[in-house]
Amino acid sequence: MGDEANKADCELIFKSIDKNGDGKISLDEFSDAVKASGTSSNVDVPSKMKEIDKDGDGFISIDELWEFFSAHPQMLKEAVSKVA
């Protein structure tokens, strides 16, 4: 799968998590997405949020999510299968 297809998948996932459409993912939105994915029992949500939130502003931007998925392509694939 090419970079453009992966970016489109990342945008799809981002939009599905960003429930209020403000262009950033809050801890509550991220937590809801993790719970909905069925993996919440083995994920420390606040720690994972901090890992993805590179600028430390308390939100995940589309660029931060893309950077995370670029480093973890299998997670992108799994997330897409749950959103699609």
Residue frames as a rotation matrix with the C-alpha (Angstrom) as fourth column:
MET 1
0.587 0.810 0.000 0.00
0.810 -0.587 0.000 0.00
0.000 0.000 -1.000 0.00
GLY 2
-0.176 -0.693 0.699 1.37
0.681 -0.599 -0.422 3.39
0.711 0.402 0.577 -0.98
ASP 3
-0.857 -0.285 -0.430 1.90
0.512 -0.577 -0.637 6.45
-0.066 -0.766 0.640 1.14
GLU 4
-0.795 0.593 0.130 -1.08
-0.504 -0.764 0.404 8.30
0.338 0.255 0.906 -0.35
ALA 5
0.022 0.809 -0.588 -3.45
-0.028 0.588 0.808 5.41
0.999 -0.001 0.035 0.39
ASN 6
-0.282 -0.202 -0.938 -2.10
0.874 0.349 -0.338 5.22
0.396 -0.915 0.078 3.93
LYS 7
-0.995 -0.074 -0.067 -2.58
0.094 -0.921 -0.379 8.98
-0.034 -0.383 0.923 4.40
ALA 8
-0.419 0.908 -0.016 -6.17
-0.542 -0.236 0.807 8.67
0.728 0.347 0.591 3.18
ASP 9
0.103 0.407 -0.908 -6.74
0.471 0.784 0.405 5.86
0.876 -0.469 -0.111 5.68
CYS 10
-0.668 -0.433 -0.605 -5.18
0.736 -0.266 -0.623 7.96
0.109 -0.862 0.496 8.44
GLU 11
-0.907 0.375 0.195 -7.49
-0.357 -0.926 0.121 10.87
0.226 0.041 0.973 7.58
LEU 12
-0.066 0.912 -0.405 -10.50
-0.221 0.383 0.897 8.55
0.973 0.149 0.177 7.65
ILE 13
-0.053 -0.040 -0.998 -9.51
0.825 0.561 -0.066 7.28
0.562 -0.827 0.003 11.09
PHE 14
-0.921 -0.350 -0.173 -8.79
0.388 -0.766 -0.512 10.80
0.047 -0.538 0.841 12.35
LYS 15
-0.652 0.729 0.210 -12.22
-0.543 -0.642 0.542 12.05
0.530 0.239 0.814 11.24
SER 16
0.136 0.733 -0.666 -13.95
0.111 0.657 0.746 9.07
0.985 -0.175 0.008 12.84
ILE 17
-0.236 -0.304 -0.923 -12.23
0.927 0.215 -0.307 9.79
0.292 -0.928 0.231 16.18
ASP 18
-0.981 -0.169 -0.097 -12.59
0.187 -0.956 -0.226 13.61
-0.055 -0.240 0.969 16.07
LYS 19
-0.366 0.931 0.000 -16.28
0.928 0.365 -0.076 13.52
-0.070 -0.028 -0.997 17.00
ASN 20
0.340 0.542 -0.768 -16.72
0.517 -0.790 -0.329 17.27
-0.786 -0.286 -0.549 17.44
GLY 21
0.567 -0.075 0.820 -14.88
0.817 -0.071 -0.572 18.06
0.102 0.995 0.021 14.20
ASP 22
0.932 -0.199 -0.302 -12.52
-0.080 -0.928 0.364 20.63
-0.353 -0.316 -0.881 15.71
GLY 23
0.710 -0.665 -0.230 -9.48
-0.329 -0.025 -0.944 19.22
0.622 0.746 -0.237 13.90
LYS 24
-0.480 -0.842 0.248 -7.86
-0.685 0.183 -0.705 17.69
0.548 -0.508 -0.665 16.98
ILE 25
0.213 0.489 -0.846 -8.40
0.152 0.839 0.523 14.60
0.965 -0.240 0.104 19.07
SER 26
0.132 -0.074 0.989 -8.96
-0.888 -0.452 0.085 15.13
0.441 -0.889 -0.125 22.79
LEU 27
-0.865 -0.437 0.248 -8.23
-0.501 0.717 -0.486 12.57
0.035 -0.544 -0.838 25.49
ASP 28
-0.204 0.874 0.442 -11.97
-0.449 0.317 -0.835 11.83
-0.870 -0.369 0.328 25.78
GLU 29
0.595 0.418 -0.686 -12.30
-0.788 0.135 -0.601 11.26
-0.158 0.898 0.410 22.03
PHE 30
-0.264 -0.795 -0.545 -9.17
-0.784 0.506 -0.359 9.09
0.562 0.333 -0.757 22.00
SER 31
-0.801 0.011 0.599 -10.38
-0.476 0.596 -0.647 7.10
-0.364 -0.803 -0.473 25.00
ASP 32
0.240 0.966 0.091 -13.77
-0.585 0.219 -0.781 6.52
-0.775 0.135 0.618 23.34
ALA 33
0.456 -0.128 -0.881 -12.03
-0.847 0.241 -0.473 5.31
0.272 0.962 0.002 20.17
VAL 34
-0.673 -0.735 -0.083 -9.82
-0.647 0.640 -0.414 2.89
0.357 -0.225 -0.907 22.10
LYS 35
-0.522 0.566 0.638 -12.87
-0.423 0.478 -0.770 1.53
-0.741 -0.672 -0.011 23.94
ALA 36
0.499 0.781 -0.376 -14.80
-0.689 0.094 -0.718 1.17
-0.525 0.618 0.585 20.68
SER 37
0.049 -0.575 -0.817 -11.90
-0.889 0.347 -0.298 -0.76
0.454 0.741 -0.494 19.14
GLY 38
0.895 0.381 -0.233 -12.19
-0.230 0.841 0.490 -3.40
0.382 -0.385 0.840 21.85
THR 39
0.196 -0.912 -0.360 -8.55
0.490 0.409 -0.770 -3.08
0.850 -0.026 0.527 22.89
SER 40
0.390 0.002 0.921 -9.04
-0.475 -0.856 0.203 -0.88
0.789 -0.517 -0.333 25.95
SER 41
0.997 0.058 0.044 -8.18
-0.067 0.495 0.866 -3.60
0.028 -0.867 0.497 28.45
ASN 42
0.452 -0.892 0.025 -4.55
0.839 0.435 0.328 -3.76
-0.304 -0.127 0.944 27.34
VAL 43
-0.064 -0.442 0.895 -3.99
0.656 -0.694 -0.296 -0.06
0.752 0.568 0.334 26.52
ASP 44
-0.174 -0.065 -0.983 -2.94
0.829 -0.548 -0.111 2.63
-0.531 -0.834 0.150 28.98
VAL 45
0.505 0.539 0.675 -4.90
0.852 -0.439 -0.287 5.39
0.142 0.719 -0.680 27.25
PRO 46
0.950 -0.149 -0.275 -3.24
-0.067 -0.955 0.289 8.45
-0.306 -0.256 -0.917 28.86
SER 47
0.061 -0.991 0.120 0.25
-0.034 0.118 0.992 7.02
-0.998 -0.065 -0.026 28.20
LYS 48
-0.177 -0.058 0.983 -0.60
0.901 0.391 0.185 6.19
-0.395 0.918 -0.017 24.58
MET 49
0.831 0.509 0.224 -2.05
0.555 -0.785 -0.275 9.67
0.036 0.353 -0.935 24.13
LYS 50
0.677 -0.644 -0.356 1.20
-0.279 -0.672 0.686 11.22
-0.681 -0.365 -0.635 25.44
GLU 51
-0.188 -0.760 0.622 3.21
0.391 0.523 0.757 8.99
-0.901 0.386 0.199 23.11
ILE 52
0.041 0.298 0.954 1.27
0.999 0.017 -0.048 10.21
-0.031 0.955 -0.296 20.06
ASP 53
0.924 0.373 0.083 0.92
0.369 -0.927 0.064 13.86
0.101 -0.029 -0.995 21.19
LYS 54
0.153 -0.985 0.075 4.46
0.934 0.119 -0.338 14.93
0.324 0.122 0.938 20.26
ASP 55
-0.331 -0.313 0.890 3.99
0.183 -0.947 -0.265 18.67
0.926 0.075 0.371 20.91
GLY 56
-0.738 -0.044 -0.673 2.44
0.649 0.227 -0.726 18.05
0.185 -0.973 -0.139 24.34
ASP 57
-0.836 0.444 0.323 -0.58
-0.416 -0.896 0.154 20.30
0.357 -0.006 0.934 23.82
GLY 58
-0.646 0.587 0.488 -2.99
-0.315 0.377 -0.871 17.66
-0.695 -0.717 -0.059 25.12
PHE 59
0.560 0.810 -0.171 -4.45
-0.476 0.147 -0.867 16.90
-0.677 0.567 0.468 21.69
ILE 60
-0.285 -0.577 0.765 -3.56
0.452 0.623 0.638 14.66
-0.846 0.527 0.083 18.77
SER 61
0.041 0.217 -0.975 -3.30
-0.707 -0.684 -0.182 16.45
-0.706 0.697 0.126 15.43
ILE 62
0.955 0.292 -0.057 -3.64
-0.230 0.604 -0.763 14.76
-0.189 0.742 0.644 12.05
ASP 63
0.395 -0.884 -0.251 0.14
-0.613 -0.051 -0.788 15.12
0.684 0.465 -0.562 11.59
GLU 64
-0.344 -0.497 0.797 0.86
-0.931 0.288 -0.222 13.49
-0.119 -0.819 -0.562 14.94
LEU 65
0.459 0.577 0.676 -1.50
-0.434 0.809 -0.396 10.61
-0.775 -0.112 0.622 14.13
TRP 66
0.922 -0.160 -0.353 0.15
-0.301 0.278 -0.912 10.19
0.244 0.947 0.209 10.71
GLU 67
-0.024 -0.991 0.134 3.61
-0.861 -0.047 -0.506 10.15
0.508 -0.127 -0.852 12.32
PHE 68
-0.179 0.036 0.983 2.44
-0.782 0.601 -0.165 7.47
-0.597 -0.798 -0.080 14.76
PHE 69
0.736 0.547 0.398 0.86
-0.206 0.741 -0.639 5.29
-0.645 0.388 0.659 12.07
SER 70
0.665 -0.585 -0.464 3.92
-0.592 -0.033 -0.806 5.72
0.456 0.811 -0.368 9.82
ALA 71
-0.399 -0.842 0.364 5.98
-0.885 0.251 -0.391 4.17
0.238 -0.478 -0.845 12.59
HIS 72
-0.664 0.281 0.693 3.33
-0.231 0.804 -0.547 1.49
-0.711 -0.524 -0.469 13.25
PRO 73
-0.664 0.397 -0.633 1.83
-0.725 -0.135 0.676 0.50
0.183 0.908 0.377 9.86
GLN 74
-0.771 0.402 -0.494 0.23
0.355 0.915 0.191 -2.65
0.529 -0.028 -0.848 11.26
MET 75
-0.622 0.554 -0.553 -1.77
0.510 -0.249 -0.823 -0.53
-0.594 -0.794 -0.128 13.72
LEU 76
-0.605 0.393 -0.692 -3.01
-0.651 -0.745 0.146 1.60
-0.459 0.539 0.707 10.82
LYS 77
-0.741 0.285 -0.609 -4.15
-0.337 0.626 0.703 -1.53
0.581 0.726 -0.367 9.02
GLU 78
-0.700 0.465 -0.542 -5.97
0.694 0.622 -0.363 -2.78
0.169 -0.630 -0.758 12.11
ALA 79
-0.619 0.464 -0.633 -7.58
0.126 -0.738 -0.663 0.60
-0.775 -0.491 0.398 12.78
VAL 80
-0.684 0.352 -0.640 -8.82
-0.728 -0.387 0.565 0.88
-0.049 0.852 0.521 9.21
SER 81
-0.759 0.395 -0.518 -10.43
0.119 0.866 0.486 -2.55
0.640 0.307 -0.704 9.41
LYS 82
-0.570 0.542 -0.618 -12.42
0.789 0.151 -0.595 -1.38
-0.229 -0.827 -0.513 12.46
VAL 83
-0.527 0.351 -0.774 -13.50
-0.167 -0.936 -0.310 1.93
-0.833 -0.034 0.552 10.92
ALA 84
-0.814 0.113 -0.570 -14.33
-0.580 -0.088 0.810 0.74
0.041 0.990 0.137 7.39
